[in-house]
Amino acid sequence: MNAAIAGYSGLTGSFLTNRLREEKSVDSIFLVGRKPVDDQDEKLKHISASFEQIEKTKSGKIHAGFCVLGTTIKKAGSRENFRKVDYEYVLSFAKFCKENGADSFHLMSSVGASSSSSNFYLKTKGDVEKAVGALGFESLYIYRPSMLLGPRKEFRLGEMIGKMVMKVLNLVFIGPLEKYKAIHVDTVAASMVSNARSSEKGTHVLYFRDMR
C-alpha cells in the first residue's frame, strides 16, 4: 500500500506518520505539503506543493489518502482563512488522492460536524465531509473525535484547562455522551491505519468507541 498524508507536520499527523512507517503493508508514504522533511526514511516521499496547486501535481500510485489538516479560527486569523484550510485545502487534497488512484480516503473531522449546524466550525467540517463524500471513493472513513490529547509543541492555556476538565468529564460521559470523550491522537492514528488495512467499501463515520 502507498499512502498520502496531508497535515503530516501536525500533532495527529506526526503520530499517523509513525504508525504508517511501522506498518509492514505500507511501501511508500507521500507527505504532501510545504514543510521540509528531514527524516531519511526511504519510505517517506516528500511532495512539496501548495494546496492551491495540488490537484495538478502527480505522484506515484496512491492507495489510501489520509487528511489530518486542520486549524482554528484564532490561528487562521479569520473565518475566511479558516475555511480555506479546513474546507478548500482538504477538498483539494482529496481530489489529488482521487486523481492519483486512491480508492480509500480517511478524513479527520470533529464530533458534532454537520452542514446544517449554526456553529461555523462544525458547519465547515460538515460541508467538507459532504464534498469529499461526493468524490466517490470506494471506501471513505470519517473520524469524529472530541478533544484530542497529545504532546503539543506550543503551549495553549485554554486547551490545557480544557484537558483537565475533560479528564473529569470522561468519567461521566457514558451511553449517548460517550462520543464526547477526549481521545489521544495516537488512538486516532492507529484506527486510521487499521481501517486502511481492511478498507471496507462504503462510508463509515467513527466516534470515540469506534476508534478505541
C-alpha positions as CSV (number, residue, x, y, z in Angstrom):
1,M,0.0,0.0,0.0
2,N,1.1,3.5,-0.8
3,A,-0.3,6.2,1.5
4,A,-0.5,10.0,1.2
5,I,-0.8,12.3,4.2
6,A,-1.9,16.0,4.4
7,G,-1.2,17.6,7.8
8,Y,1.9,15.4,8.5
9,S,3.6,18.1,10.4
10,G,0.8,18.5,13.0
11,L,0.2,16.6,16.2
12,T,-2.1,13.9,14.7
13,G,0.0,13.8,11.5
14,S,3.2,13.0,13.3
15,F,1.7,10.1,15.1
16,L,0.0,8.9,11.9
17,T,3.3,9.0,10.0
18,N,5.0,6.9,12.6
19,R,2.2,4.4,12.6
20,L,2.4,4.1,8.8
21,R,6.2,3.7,8.9
22,E,5.8,0.8,11.3
23,E,3.1,-0.8,9.1
24,K,4.6,-3.6,7.1
25,S,2.0,-3.4,4.4
26,V,3.0,0.2,3.6
27,D,5.6,0.6,0.9
28,S,5.7,4.4,0.4
29,I,4.3,7.4,2.4
30,F,3.8,10.6,0.3
31,L,4.0,13.6,2.7
32,V,2.1,16.4,0.9
33,G,2.8,20.0,1.9
34,R,5.4,22.8,2.0
35,K,7.1,22.0,5.3
36,P,10.5,20.3,4.7
37,V,11.1,16.7,5.8
38,D,14.4,16.0,7.4
39,D,13.9,12.2,8.0
40,Q,15.9,9.9,5.8
41,D,13.5,7.0,6.0
42,E,13.2,5.5,2.5
43,K,9.5,5.0,2.9
44,L,9.0,8.8,3.2
45,K,8.5,10.7,-0.1
46,H,8.0,14.5,0.3
47,I,5.8,16.2,-2.3
48,S,6.4,19.9,-1.9
49,A,3.3,21.6,-3.2
50,S,0.8,24.2,-2.2
51,F,-2.7,23.1,-1.7
52,E,-3.9,25.7,-4.2
53,Q,-2.0,23.8,-6.9
54,I,-2.0,20.3,-5.6
55,E,-4.6,18.9,-8.0
56,K,-2.1,19.5,-10.8
57,T,0.6,17.6,-9.0
58,K,1.4,14.0,-9.9
59,S,2.7,11.3,-7.5
60,G,3.2,7.6,-7.6
61,K,0.2,5.4,-7.3
62,I,-1.8,6.2,-4.1
63,H,-3.9,3.6,-2.5
64,A,-5.0,5.4,0.6
65,G,-5.2,9.1,1.4
66,F,-5.1,10.5,5.0
67,C,-6.2,14.0,5.7
68,V,-5.5,15.4,9.2
69,L,-5.3,19.0,8.1
70,G,-6.9,21.5,10.5
71,T,-6.5,24.8,12.1
72,T,-8.5,27.1,14.4
73,I,-10.2,30.4,13.6
74,K,-7.9,32.1,16.1
75,K,-4.8,30.7,14.5
76,A,-6.1,31.3,11.0
77,G,-6.9,34.9,11.8
78,S,-10.4,34.9,10.2
79,R,-13.3,32.7,9.3
80,E,-12.3,33.1,5.6
81,N,-8.8,31.8,6.3
82,F,-10.1,29.0,8.5
83,R,-12.5,27.8,5.8
84,K,-9.6,27.9,3.2
85,V,-7.6,25.4,5.3
86,D,-10.4,23.2,6.6
87,Y,-12.5,23.1,3.5
88,E,-10.7,24.2,0.4
89,Y,-7.3,22.6,1.2
90,V,-8.9,19.4,2.5
91,L,-11.1,19.1,-0.7
92,S,-8.1,19.8,-2.9
93,F,-6.0,17.1,-1.2
94,A,-8.9,14.6,-1.6
95,K,-9.2,15.4,-5.3
96,F,-5.4,14.9,-5.6
97,C,-5.6,11.5,-4.0
98,K,-8.5,10.5,-6.2
99,E,-6.7,11.7,-9.4
100,N,-3.7,9.5,-8.4
101,G,-5.7,6.4,-7.9
102,A,-6.7,6.3,-4.3
103,D,-9.7,4.1,-3.6
104,S,-9.9,4.8,0.1
105,F,-9.8,8.1,2.0
106,H,-9.5,8.8,5.7
107,L,-10.7,12.2,6.9
108,M,-10.4,13.6,10.4
109,S,-13.4,15.8,11.2
110,S,-15.0,16.6,14.5
111,V,-17.7,15.4,16.8
112,G,-20.8,17.5,16.0
113,A,-19.9,18.1,12.4
114,S,-23.0,19.0,10.3
115,S,-23.5,21.1,7.2
116,S,-26.7,22.3,8.9
117,S,-25.0,23.4,12.1
118,S,-25.3,27.1,13.2
119,N,-21.8,26.8,14.5
120,F,-19.3,28.0,11.8
121,Y,-16.6,25.5,12.8
122,L,-18.9,22.5,12.8
123,K,-20.7,23.6,9.7
124,T,-17.4,23.9,7.8
125,K,-16.5,20.3,9.0
126,G,-19.9,19.1,7.8
127,D,-19.6,20.8,4.5
128,V,-16.2,19.3,3.7
129,E,-17.4,15.8,4.8
130,K,-20.2,16.1,2.2
131,A,-17.9,17.5,-0.5
132,V,-15.4,14.7,0.0
133,G,-18.2,12.1,0.0
134,A,-19.3,13.3,-3.4
135,L,-15.9,12.4,-4.9
136,G,-16.9,8.7,-5.0
137,F,-14.1,6.9,-3.0
138,E,-14.8,3.2,-2.7
139,S,-14.0,3.5,1.0
140,L,-14.5,6.7,2.9
141,Y,-13.8,6.8,6.7
142,I,-14.7,9.9,8.6
143,Y,-13.3,10.3,12.1
144,R,-15.2,12.5,14.5
145,P,-13.2,12.8,17.7
146,S,-13.9,15.3,20.5
147,M,-10.9,16.9,22.2
148,L,-7.6,15.5,21.0
149,L,-5.0,14.6,23.6
150,G,-1.2,14.6,22.9
151,P,2.1,16.4,23.4
152,R,1.7,19.7,21.5
153,K,4.8,21.8,20.9
154,E,3.1,25.1,21.6
155,F,1.6,26.0,24.9
156,R,-2.2,26.6,24.9
157,L,-3.6,27.7,28.3
158,G,-7.2,27.3,27.3
159,E,-6.5,23.8,25.9
160,M,-4.6,22.7,29.0
161,I,-7.5,23.7,31.2
162,G,-9.9,22.0,28.8
163,K,-7.9,18.8,29.0
164,M,-8.1,18.8,32.8
165,V,-11.9,19.3,32.6
166,M,-12.2,16.6,30.0
167,K,-10.4,14.0,32.2
168,V,-13.1,14.5,34.8
169,L,-15.9,14.5,32.2
170,N,-14.6,11.3,30.6
171,L,-15.7,9.6,33.8
172,V,-19.4,10.7,33.4
173,F,-19.6,10.6,29.6
174,I,-21.4,7.3,29.1
175,G,-24.0,6.0,26.8
176,P,-25.0,8.6,24.2
177,L,-22.5,11.0,25.6
178,E,-19.5,8.7,25.2
179,K,-18.7,10.2,21.8
180,Y,-17.7,13.4,23.6
181,K,-14.9,11.8,25.5
182,A,-11.4,13.1,24.9
183,I,-9.1,10.8,22.9
184,H,-5.4,10.6,22.3
185,V,-4.2,11.3,18.8
186,D,-2.2,8.0,18.7
187,T,-5.5,6.2,19.2
188,V,-7.0,8.0,16.2
189,A,-3.9,7.3,14.1
190,A,-4.0,3.6,15.0
191,S,-7.6,3.4,14.0
192,M,-6.9,5.1,10.6
193,V,-4.1,2.6,9.8
194,S,-6.2,-0.4,10.9
195,N,-9.1,0.8,8.7
196,A,-6.8,1.4,5.7
197,R,-5.7,-2.1,6.0
198,S,-9.2,-3.5,5.8
199,S,-10.7,-0.8,3.6
200,E,-14.3,-1.9,3.7
201,K,-16.4,-0.4,1.0
202,G,-18.9,2.4,1.7
203,T,-18.9,5.4,4.0
204,H,-18.0,4.9,7.7
205,V,-18.4,7.5,10.4
206,L,-16.4,6.8,13.5
207,Y,-16.7,8.2,17.0
208,F,-14.8,7.5,20.3
209,R,-15.9,3.9,20.8
210,D,-15.2,3.0,17.1
211,M,-11.7,4.5,17.2
212,R,-10.9,2.8,20.5
